[in-house]
Amino acid sequence: MLLHEWLQKDNEQKAGGESRPGGYPFGFMDEGAKREVRRIILKAVAIPGYQVPYGSREMPIARGWGTGGIQITLAMILPADVIKVIDQGCDGSVNAVNIKKFIRAVTDVEITTDTRAATVIQTRHRIPEEPMTADQILVLQVPYPEALREVEPSEMETRRMHAEADYSRMWLFLYEDIVKYGEISISYRYPVTVNGRYIMDPSPIPRWDVPKLHMAETLFLFGAGREKRIYAIPPHTRVEPLEFEDHLFRVESFDDKSCARCGAGDTFLDEIIDSAAGDRLHYCSDSGYCDKRYSQCNH
Ligand SMILES: [Zn+2]
């Protein structure tokens, strides 16, 4: 038997004997690449909030479209896993649908839109509204992993700042923001301190989702494919947004607004302008949760 046939057979056996299009191994990446990503994940879990460099692999999609998250998902996925992919909270957006199709093509795992049914959830820009459990992993796609980039363009210098926990310029940046706008104006990528040590970029989630990272049951993995960094927040880890005693962190306020479809008044809402009537309507950004509530109300 030729080597490539043997390798393919070996991978087919691991994945339950089914062959995949193009003869790709289960999970697309070869076993060595997957092992490397898993080692990096272990290091990231051991040093919460620390960005671990890794050899980001080429994926069949362009960097900047979620390749960091995809590599994490594919490195740890097993045939029994159930996957959910969301983009800005939505299961049906083009990016989420294409990533799902790709994961399905190279693994044959089950796909779901139900947060509770998923074992691995890959996401861009949102954390699901429903609380996640210790049996689940949330994989976040990260465009810019460096929280200090706003205040320092040099990679060498930001690494020194992290190593020495020299975060004075970050605090000064927030102070100047308050002087200019009367409050901290950062809406997405709100910087947090992880486990009392590293300042970390939680990826472009809204402030609404930041408290969900604190002392959670779930493992959070962050993958930046283009920037070649992986970092993590293990379960039961302190995650504190940067704030001043007299200018405390706060989440977005939707006042008395509620979802025009399912009626939820306790979710992160997207504002949609009805082009015909010109009305401003609000809908849950988490489409899976909205679907679930909607079907419960109507049956
Ligand atoms: Zn809704």
Residues whose N, C-alpha, C, O or C-beta is under 5 A from the ligand:
A	BS01	ZN	C259 R261 C262 G263 A264 Y283 C284 C290
